[in-house]
Amino acid sequence: MSAIPSISPSVTPIPATFARPAVAGTPGAPFRLLGACYRWIAGYFVRRDAIAWLRECDDAALRDIGLARSEIEDAVRGLVSPSGGARRG
């Protein structure tokens, strides 16, 4: 039988905290991801309802709030400025 080699005293073991991935240090990351998904889905339904509501308005009502029928989706998404022109940038 061969003898088990011993670890030399000059080799220092690596602590477990150094070997862990960075994600292990943030236990709330999955909850933040779920929260972001929830906010995106909720925002989608709010935007969809706003588009449907504006499409039901007649042209005179849309003109009163400064929108053309072709600008409804862009306005709901925030891509049309209040002055009526498309936003740049």
Phi and psi in degrees as a GROMACS rama.xvg file:
@    title "Ramachandran Plot"
@    xaxis  label "Phi"
@    yaxis  label "Psi"
@TYPE xy
-92.5837  152.576  SER-2
-78.4535  147.19  ALA-3
-76.7839  126.841  ILE-4
-68.2402  140.834  PRO-5
-92.3221  153.798  SER-6
-79.3159  131.965  ILE-7
-70.6997  147.354  SER-8
-65.6757  -16.5947  PRO-9
-79.1738  -13.8622  SER-10
-90.7625  121.107  VAL-11
-98.4919  134.698  THR-12
-71.1432  151.664  PRO-13
-84.7545  125.378  ILE-14
-62.387  151.419  PRO-15
-63.474  -26.2224  ALA-16
-68.796  -27.976  THR-17
-76.7672  -28.768  PHE-18
-85.9249  -13.1897  ALA-19
-74.6248  147.778  ARG-20
-70.8232  159.088  PRO-21
-64.9442  -27.2097  ALA-22
-66.0681  -30.9517  VAL-23
-64.3396  -22.642  ALA-24
-81.1249  -8.11454  GLY-25
-118.974  86.4651  THR-26
-68.8637  -16.8142  PRO-27
-88.7957  -1.62356  GLY-28
-57.9367  -45.7981  ALA-29
-62.7155  -35.4514  PRO-30
-70.3183  -36.3028  PHE-31
-65.9159  -38.335  ARG-32
-64.8381  -44.2891  LEU-33
-62.4149  -39.8047  LEU-34
-63.7172  -40.4972  GLY-35
-65.3109  -40.3255  ALA-36
-63.982  -42.9146  CYS-37
-61.8015  -44.901  TYR-38
-64.1228  -38.2619  ARG-39
-65.8131  -45.1443  TRP-40
-65.0462  -43.8376  ILE-41
-62.5986  -42.3272  ALA-42
-63.1056  -36.8126  GLY-43
-60.6004  -46.691  TYR-44
-68.4034  -34.4876  PHE-45
-65.4413  -45.1108  VAL-46
-63.2636  -41.4602  ARG-47
-62.5615  -42.1499  ARG-48
-66.4023  -39.0478  ASP-49
-65.2556  -40.1317  ALA-50
-64.3391  -44.3496  ILE-51
-62.6397  -41.2244  ALA-52
-65.0228  -43.33  TRP-53
-68.989  -32.9906  LEU-54
-67.2528  -25.6804  ARG-55
-76.4921  -18.7994  GLU-56
-70.8984  149.415  CYS-57
-81.982  170.628  ASP-58
-62.8481  -34.2535  ASP-59
-65.3953  -41.1246  ALA-60
-66.9969  -40.2072  ALA-61
-64.9233  -39.2394  LEU-62
-64.3536  -36.0656  ARG-63
-62.5513  -34.2154  ASP-64
-94.1879  4.18837  ILE-65
84.6589  28.9758  GLY-66
-122.768  146.474  LEU-67
-97.2295  156.437  ALA-68
-58.1528  -32.6867  ARG-69
-73.894  -11.4168  SER-70
-100.543  4.05049  GLU-71
-59.903  -54.0952  ILE-72
-64.1991  -40.4967  GLU-73
-65.6822  -37.2321  ASP-74
-66.7564  -40.8699  ALA-75
-65.4762  -35.8517  VAL-76
-81.2988  -4.06454  ARG-77
84.7253  21.5143  GLY-78
-96.9357  -1.66287  LEU-79
-115.969  127.924  VAL-80
-75.5612  159.964  SER-81
-59.9295  -23.3618  PRO-82
-77.1554  -7.73036  SER-83
104.735  -12.9815  GLY-84
-92.2396  160.703  GLY-85
-71.1872  142.512  ALA-86
-76.3485  142.005  ARG-87
-109.138  140.793  ARG-88
